[in-house]
């Protein structure tokens, strides 16, 4: 920890010299050896959601060392760092901090060997299998670059280190703890996420809906149990559940507009304990994905209707109707302000070149960054973009073989971190400065 603190402090001293590099990209490349030391430390020491104490302390110190006003423990373990630099807009830059309950299998020399217990009470290995270690490292560099180049921009920069993105609760926790009342409210919110689907150093963004609503639904089908040799004396909930699994797919294939993407996946079905016993319950777990609030509501109503319908067809009485629980809070969709996103993509193409900036298709993955824009959809312009982390050769080889490179949440996920960090730090710094021109 002392060694890491010295690395950050020494980098902060370098950041105070405006003559160190003429360009943002040149400065980032000069800083890469120190940044990679920080990255390897963060990678080897991941922390689960709402347990990011060490990570938050590193982020807070890095921002404080270069002149930010820093507040810790916002939304449990979140960090808010504010740099006021004259009149102008407020720009928020966010990075998420939490790791996942995954046993790392990358074989990296700095692979995580830590174990921990999640908020659900499950003990497991811990890994930065979603690349939040690259997010944090790039965030530290952005803070340093913005502090070193204050003469080039005017406004207020708010940088937040967010907990519990993997649970989908961290953004709301920070907002509920006064993010937009205790601190300057942004006109713009920016973030990035690494991805294995793009070549390393390539940037992609989606105007409009970029990531999905994510609902977790639990269904308990009830029945009347009995001996497997006498099914006529029972009401078999496994049969009900099996019929429902087939039927519920028609919510997407027959009731949803094909041009309005939606997903209903039954991820688990638990029922019974012995070959010759018909159980009295069958428990299902579903993930439901959508973009608009209207589509989400329609899917959830349809799930309730179909579950109840199967029970009625089976002749179950009212007291044995299925119990359905939609877990709350859920992760709401992330919406990139369309015109703003197109403007920023054009600026990034001008900075990085046409081949390094792409317009992407929406993803059905979940990301709670959208909460920062939803807090004031009309007034806040929001953008999250992707930064590729896979070698072009690996992507081409996988495509040729009909496979895919290990992606986020995989125990084998090992992006080309240096290229991710360098690209993201430069892109976020360039974007923030372009939104806060010197007046």
C-alpha positions as CSV (number, residue, x, y, z in Angstrom):
1,X,0.0,0.0,0.0
2,X,2.9,2.4,0.8
3,X,4.5,1.6,-2.5
4,X,1.3,2.3,-4.3
5,X,0.8,5.6,-2.4
6,X,4.4,6.7,-3.4
7,X,3.7,5.9,-7.1
8,X,0.5,8.0,-7.1
9,X,2.2,10.8,-5.2
10,X,5.1,10.9,-7.5
11,X,2.8,10.9,-10.5
12,X,0.9,13.8,-9.0
13,X,4.1,15.8,-8.8
14,X,4.8,15.2,-12.4
15,X,1.2,16.2,-13.2
16,X,1.9,19.7,-11.8
17,X,4.3,20.5,-14.6
18,X,2.4,21.8,-17.7
19,X,5.5,21.3,-19.8
20,X,5.8,17.6,-19.3
21,X,3.9,16.7,-22.5
22,X,2.4,18.8,-25.3
23,X,-0.5,16.4,-26.0
24,X,-2.9,14.5,-23.9
25,X,-2.0,11.2,-25.6
26,X,1.7,11.9,-25.2
27,X,1.3,12.6,-21.5
28,X,-0.7,9.4,-21.0
29,X,1.9,7.3,-22.7
30,X,4.6,8.9,-20.5
31,X,2.6,8.0,-17.4
32,X,1.9,4.4,-18.4
33,X,4.6,2.6,-16.4
34,X,3.2,4.1,-13.2
35,X,-0.4,3.5,-14.2
36,X,0.3,-0.1,-14.9
37,X,1.7,-0.5,-11.4
38,X,-1.5,0.9,-10.0
39,X,-3.6,-1.3,-12.3
40,X,-1.7,-4.5,-11.3
41,X,-2.2,-3.6,-7.6
42,X,-6.0,-3.0,-8.1
43,X,-6.3,-6.2,-10.1
44,X,-4.6,-8.3,-7.5
45,X,-6.8,-6.8,-4.7
46,X,-10.4,-6.7,-5.9
47,X,-13.3,-6.0,-3.5
48,X,-16.9,-7.1,-3.7
49,X,-19.9,-4.7,-4.0
50,X,-20.2,-2.2,-1.1
51,X,-16.9,-3.6,0.3
52,X,-14.6,-1.4,-1.8
53,X,-12.9,0.2,1.2
54,X,-9.3,-0.2,0.0
55,X,-10.1,0.8,-3.6
56,X,-12.0,3.9,-2.5
57,X,-9.1,5.0,-0.3
58,X,-6.7,4.7,-3.3
59,X,-9.1,6.7,-5.5
60,X,-9.7,9.4,-2.9
61,X,-6.0,9.8,-2.2
62,X,-5.1,10.1,-5.9
63,X,-7.7,12.9,-6.4
64,X,-6.8,14.7,-3.2
65,X,-3.1,14.7,-4.1
66,X,-3.8,16.7,-7.2
67,X,-6.0,19.3,-5.6
68,X,-9.6,17.9,-5.7
69,X,-12.0,18.5,-2.8
70,X,-12.7,14.9,-1.8
71,X,-15.6,13.4,0.2
72,X,-15.6,9.7,1.0
73,X,-18.3,7.2,2.1
74,X,-21.0,8.7,-0.2
75,X,-23.5,5.9,-0.9
76,X,-21.6,3.6,1.6
77,X,-18.2,3.4,-0.1
78,X,-18.4,5.9,-2.9
79,X,-16.0,8.8,-3.5
80,X,-16.8,12.2,-4.8
81,X,-14.0,14.5,-5.9
82,X,-14.7,18.1,-7.0
83,X,-12.3,20.4,-8.9
84,X,-13.6,24.0,-9.3
85,X,-11.9,25.9,-12.1
86,X,-13.9,29.1,-12.8
87,X,-17.1,29.6,-14.6
88,X,-18.5,27.0,-16.9
89,X,-20.5,23.8,-17.0
90,X,-20.3,21.0,-14.5
91,X,-19.1,17.7,-16.0
92,X,-19.3,14.4,-14.1
93,X,-16.8,11.5,-14.8
94,X,-17.6,8.2,-13.2
95,X,-15.7,4.9,-12.6
96,X,-17.0,1.9,-10.9
97,X,-14.9,-0.1,-8.3
98,X,-16.4,-3.5,-7.4
99,X,-15.1,-6.9,-8.4
100,X,-17.1,-10.1,-8.9
101,X,-17.4,-13.4,-7.0
102,X,-15.4,-15.2,-9.6
103,X,-12.3,-17.4,-9.1
104,X,-9.7,-16.0,-11.5
105,X,-8.2,-18.4,-14.1
106,X,-6.3,-16.0,-16.3
107,X,-2.8,-17.2,-15.3
108,X,-1.6,-13.6,-14.9
109,X,1.3,-13.2,-12.6
110,X,-0.7,-10.6,-10.6
111,X,-4.0,-12.7,-10.7
112,X,-6.2,-12.3,-7.7
113,X,-6.0,-14.9,-5.0
114,X,-8.5,-13.2,-2.6
115,X,-11.7,-14.7,-1.3
116,X,-14.6,-13.0,0.3
117,X,-18.3,-13.2,1.2
118,X,-20.9,-11.3,-0.9
119,X,-23.9,-9.4,0.4
120,X,-25.9,-12.5,-0.4
121,X,-23.8,-14.5,2.1
122,X,-21.9,-16.6,-0.6
123,X,-18.2,-17.2,0.0
124,X,-16.1,-17.2,-3.2
125,X,-13.0,-16.1,-4.9
126,X,-12.9,-12.5,-6.1
127,X,-11.8,-11.2,-9.4
128,X,-12.0,-8.0,-11.5
129,X,-13.8,-10.0,-14.2
130,X,-15.6,-7.0,-15.5
131,X,-12.5,-4.7,-15.9
132,X,-13.3,-2.2,-13.2
133,X,-9.6,-2.1,-12.4
134,X,-9.0,-0.5,-15.8
135,X,-11.9,1.9,-15.1
136,X,-10.3,3.0,-11.8
137,X,-6.8,3.4,-13.2
138,X,-8.0,5.5,-16.1
139,X,-10.1,7.6,-13.7
140,X,-6.9,8.3,-11.7
141,X,-5.1,9.5,-14.8
142,X,-8.0,11.7,-15.9
143,X,-8.0,13.4,-12.5
144,X,-4.2,14.1,-12.8
145,X,-4.5,15.3,-16.4
146,X,-7.4,17.6,-15.7
147,X,-5.6,19.1,-12.6
148,X,-2.4,19.6,-14.6
149,X,-4.2,21.3,-17.5
150,X,-6.5,23.7,-15.6
151,X,-5.3,26.6,-17.8
152,X,-6.9,24.8,-20.8
153,X,-10.5,24.5,-19.5
154,X,-13.1,26.3,-17.3
155,X,-15.9,24.9,-15.3
156,X,-16.4,22.3,-12.5
157,X,-15.3,18.7,-12.7
158,X,-17.0,16.2,-10.5
159,X,-15.3,12.8,-10.5
160,X,-17.0,9.9,-8.7
161,X,-15.8,6.4,-7.8
162,X,-19.0,4.4,-7.6
163,X,-19.6,1.2,-5.6
164,X,-21.7,-1.8,-6.3
165,X,-22.3,-1.5,-10.1
166,X,-22.4,-5.3,-10.2
167,X,-25.5,-5.3,-8.0
168,X,-27.1,-2.4,-9.9
169,X,-27.5,-0.5,-6.6
170,X,-24.4,1.7,-6.4
171,X,-25.5,4.7,-8.5
172,X,-28.8,4.9,-6.7
173,X,-27.0,4.7,-3.3
174,X,-24.9,7.7,-4.2
175,X,-27.8,9.7,-5.6
176,X,-29.9,8.9,-2.5
177,X,-27.0,10.1,-0.3
178,X,-27.1,13.5,-1.9
179,X,-24.9,13.3,-4.9
180,X,-26.9,16.0,-6.7
181,X,-27.7,18.1,-3.6
182,X,-24.5,18.0,-1.6
183,X,-22.3,18.4,-4.7
184,X,-22.5,20.4,-8.0
185,X,-25.2,18.9,-10.3
186,X,-23.8,18.0,-13.7
187,X,-24.9,19.2,-17.1
188,X,-23.0,16.3,-18.6
189,X,-22.2,12.7,-17.3
190,X,-19.4,10.6,-18.9
191,X,-18.1,7.1,-18.3
192,X,-16.6,4.2,-20.2
193,X,-16.6,0.4,-20.0
194,X,-14.0,-2.0,-21.4
195,X,-15.2,-4.7,-23.7
196,X,-13.7,-7.8,-25.3
197,X,-15.8,-7.3,-28.5
198,X,-13.7,-4.5,-29.9
199,X,-10.0,-4.4,-30.8
200,X,-7.8,-2.9,-28.2
201,X,-7.9,0.9,-28.3
202,X,-11.0,1.1,-30.4
203,X,-13.9,3.3,-29.1
204,X,-17.6,2.5,-29.6
205,X,-20.8,4.2,-28.5
206,X,-24.5,3.8,-29.1
207,X,-26.8,6.8,-29.4
208,X,-30.1,6.3,-27.5
209,X,-30.7,3.1,-25.5
210,X,-27.2,1.6,-25.0
211,X,-27.8,-1.0,-22.2
212,X,-31.0,-2.7,-20.9
213,X,-33.4,-2.7,-18.0
214,X,-32.5,-5.8,-16.0
215,X,-35.2,-7.5,-13.9
216,X,-34.8,-10.6,-11.8
217,X,-38.0,-12.5,-11.3
218,X,-38.7,-15.4,-8.9
219,X,-41.7,-17.6,-9.5
220,X,-42.8,-20.3,-7.0
221,X,-45.2,-22.7,-8.7
222,X,-47.3,-24.6,-6.1
223,X,-48.8,-28.0,-6.4
224,X,-50.1,-31.0,-4.6
225,X,-47.3,-33.6,-4.1
226,X,-47.5,-37.4,-3.9
227,X,-46.1,-40.7,-5.1
228,X,-44.6,-40.8,-8.5
229,X,-46.6,-44.0,-9.3
230,X,-49.9,-42.2,-8.7
231,X,-49.7,-38.9,-10.6
232,X,-53.5,-38.7,-10.9
233,X,-53.7,-37.9,-7.2
234,X,-51.4,-34.9,-7.5
235,X,-51.0,-31.6,-9.2
236,X,-47.5,-31.7,-10.5
237,X,-45.8,-28.2,-10.3
238,X,-42.9,-29.5,-12.5
239,X,-45.3,-30.0,-15.4
240,X,-46.7,-26.5,-14.7
241,X,-43.3,-25.0,-14.7
242,X,-42.2,-26.8,-17.8
243,X,-45.3,-25.6,-19.7
244,X,-44.6,-22.1,-18.5
245,X,-41.0,-22.2,-19.6
246,X,-42.2,-22.9,-23.1
247,X,-45.1,-20.6,-23.1
248,X,-43.2,-17.5,-21.7
249,X,-41.0,-17.5,-24.7
250,X,-44.0,-16.3,-26.8
251,X,-43.9,-13.0,-24.9
252,X,-41.0,-12.1,-27.1
253,X,-41.7,-14.2,-30.2
254,X,-45.5,-13.4,-30.5
255,X,-46.4,-10.4,-28.3
256,X,-43.4,-8.1,-28.7
257,X,-42.6,-5.9,-31.6
258,X,-39.6,-7.5,-33.4
259,X,-38.0,-4.1,-33.7
260,X,-38.2,-3.5,-30.0
261,X,-35.6,-5.9,-28.5
262,X,-36.5,-8.0,-25.4
263,X,-35.2,-11.1,-23.7
264,X,-36.9,-13.5,-21.2
265,X,-34.5,-16.2,-20.0
266,X,-35.3,-18.9,-17.4
267,X,-31.9,-19.3,-15.7
268,X,-32.9,-21.8,-13.0
269,X,-35.6,-24.4,-12.2
270,X,-35.4,-26.1,-8.8
271,X,-37.9,-28.8,-8.0
272,X,-38.1,-32.2,-6.3
273,X,-35.6,-34.3,-4.4
274,X,-36.2,-38.0,-5.3
275,X,-37.0,-40.0,-8.4
276,X,-40.4,-41.3,-7.2
277,X,-41.8,-38.3,-5.4
278,X,-43.9,-35.6,-7.1
279,X,-42.9,-32.3,-5.4
280,X,-45.4,-29.8,-4.1
281,X,-43.4,-26.8,-5.5
282,X,-41.1,-25.8,-8.4
283,X,-39.1,-22.6,-8.2
284,X,-37.9,-20.6,-11.2
285,X,-35.5,-17.7,-11.6
286,X,-35.8,-15.5,-14.6
287,X,-33.8,-12.6,-16.1
288,X,-35.9,-10.1,-18.1
289,X,-34.2,-7.6,-20.4
290,X,-35.8,-4.6,-22.2
291,X,-35.0,-1.0,-23.1
292,X,-38.1,1.2,-22.6
293,X,-40.2,1.3,-19.4
294,X,-43.3,0.5,-21.5
295,X,-41.8,-2.8,-22.8
296,X,-40.6,-3.7,-19.4
297,X,-44.0,-3.3,-17.9
298,X,-45.6,-5.3,-20.7
299,X,-43.2,-8.2,-20.2
300,X,-43.7,-8.3,-16.4
301,X,-47.5,-8.3,-16.8
302,X,-47.3,-11.1,-19.3
303,X,-45.1,-13.2,-17.0
304,X,-47.7,-12.9,-14.3
305,X,-50.6,-13.7,-16.7
306,X,-48.9,-16.8,-18.1
307,X,-47.9,-18.2,-14.7
308,X,-51.4,-17.7,-13.4
309,X,-52.8,-19.2,-16.6
310,X,-50.9,-22.4,-16.3
311,X,-52.0,-22.9,-12.8
312,X,-55.7,-22.4,-13.7
313,X,-55.4,-24.8,-16.7
314,X,-54.0,-27.4,-14.2
315,X,-57.1,-26.9,-12.0
316,X,-55.3,-25.4,-9.0
317,X,-57.5,-23.6,-6.4
318,X,-56.9,-19.9,-5.7
319,X,-54.8,-20.5,-2.6
320,X,-52.3,-22.4,-4.8
321,X,-51.8,-19.8,-7.4
322,X,-48.1,-19.1,-8.1
323,X,-46.1,-16.6,-6.1
324,X,-44.3,-14.1,-8.3
325,X,-41.6,-11.7,-7.0
326,X,-39.9,-9.0,-9.1
327,X,-36.8,-8.1,-7.2
328,X,-36.4,-4.4,-6.4
329,X,-34.5,-2.3,-7.0
330,X,-33.8,-3.4,-10.6
331,X,-31.1,-2.1,-12.9
332,X,-32.7,0.5,-15.2
333,X,-31.7,1.0,-18.8
334,X,-28.8,3.3,-19.8
335,X,-29.8,5.9,-22.3
336,X,-27.1,7.9,-24.2
337,X,-28.5,11.3,-25.2
338,X,-28.7,10.8,-29.0
339,X,-27.6,14.2,-30.3
340,X,-25.0,14.6,-27.6
341,X,-23.6,11.2,-28.3
342,X,-23.3,11.9,-32.0
343,X,-21.6,15.2,-31.3
344,X,-19.0,13.5,-29.0
345,X,-18.4,10.6,-31.5
346,X,-17.6,13.2,-34.1
347,X,-15.2,15.0,-31.8
348,X,-13.6,11.7,-30.8
349,X,-13.2,10.8,-34.5
350,X,-11.5,14.1,-35.1
351,X,-9.1,13.4,-32.2
352,X,-8.4,9.7,-32.7
353,X,-9.2,9.2,-36.4
354,X,-12.1,7.5,-38.2
355,X,-10.9,3.9,-37.8
356,X,-10.7,4.1,-34.0
357,X,-14.2,5.3,-33.3
358,X,-17.3,3.3,-34.1
359,X,-21.1,3.5,-33.7
360,X,-22.2,0.4,-31.8
361,X,-25.4,-1.7,-31.6
362,X,-27.2,-1.6,-28.3
363,X,-26.3,-4.3,-25.7
364,X,-28.8,-6.3,-23.6
365,X,-26.3,-6.1,-20.7
366,X,-27.0,-4.1,-17.7
367,X,-25.2,-1.0,-16.3
368,X,-26.4,1.4,-13.6
369,X,-24.6,4.4,-15.0
370,X,-27.9,5.3,-16.6
371,X,-29.2,6.4,-13.2
372,X,-27.1,9.5,-13.2
373,X,-28.9,10.7,-16.4
374,X,-32.3,9.4,-15.3
375,X,-32.1,11.6,-12.2
376,X,-32.9,14.5,-14.5
377,X,-33.5,13.1,-18.0
378,X,-34.3,16.5,-19.5
379,X,-31.4,18.5,-18.1
380,X,-28.5,16.1,-18.1
381,X,-26.7,14.9,-21.2
382,X,-25.2,11.5,-20.7
383,X,-22.7,9.2,-22.5
384,X,-21.1,5.9,-21.7
385,X,-18.8,4.5,-24.4
386,X,-16.9,1.3,-24.9
387,X,-13.2,0.8,-25.2
388,X,-11.9,-2.4,-26.8
389,X,-9.5,-4.7,-25.0
390,X,-8.9,-7.7,-27.3
391,X,-6.1,-8.0,-29.8
392,X,-7.3,-7.8,-33.4
393,X,-5.6,-11.2,-34.1
394,X,-7.5,-12.9,-31.2
395,X,-10.8,-11.5,-32.5
396,X,-10.1,-12.6,-36.1
397,X,-9.0,-16.1,-34.9
398,X,-12.1,-16.5,-32.8
399,X,-14.3,-15.4,-35.7
400,X,-12.6,-17.9,-38.0
401,X,-13.1,-20.7,-35.5
402,X,-16.7,-19.8,-34.8
403,X,-15.9,-19.0,-31.1
404,X,-15.4,-15.8,-29.1
405,X,-12.6,-14.3,-27.0
406,X,-13.2,-14.5,-23.2
407,X,-15.4,-11.6,-22.3
408,X,-16.5,-9.7,-19.2
409,X,-17.6,-11.9,-16.2
410,X,-15.5,-14.7,-17.5
411,X,-12.8,-16.2,-15.2
412,X,-10.5,-16.0,-18.2
413,X,-11.1,-12.3,-19.0
414,X,-7.7,-10.6,-19.4
415,X,-7.9,-7.5,-21.6
416,X,-4.9,-5.7,-23.0
417,X,-5.1,-3.4,-20.0
418,X,-2.5,-0.9,-21.1
419,X,-4.3,-0.1,-24.3
420,X,-7.7,0.1,-22.5
421,X,-6.4,2.5,-19.8
422,X,-4.4,4.7,-22.2
423,X,-7.3,5.0,-24.7
424,X,-10.0,5.6,-22.0
425,X,-7.9,8.1,-20.0
426,X,-7.2,10.1,-23.2
427,X,-10.8,9.9,-24.5
428,X,-12.4,11.0,-21.1
429,X,-9.9,13.8,-20.7
430,X,-10.4,15.1,-24.2
431,X,-14.2,14.8,-23.9
432,X,-14.3,16.6,-20.5
433,X,-12.1,19.4,-21.8
434,X,-14.1,19.8,-25.0
435,X,-17.2,20.3,-22.9
436,X,-15.5,23.0,-20.7
437,X,-13.6,25.2,-23.1
438,X,-11.6,28.1,-21.6
439,X,-13.7,31.3,-21.8
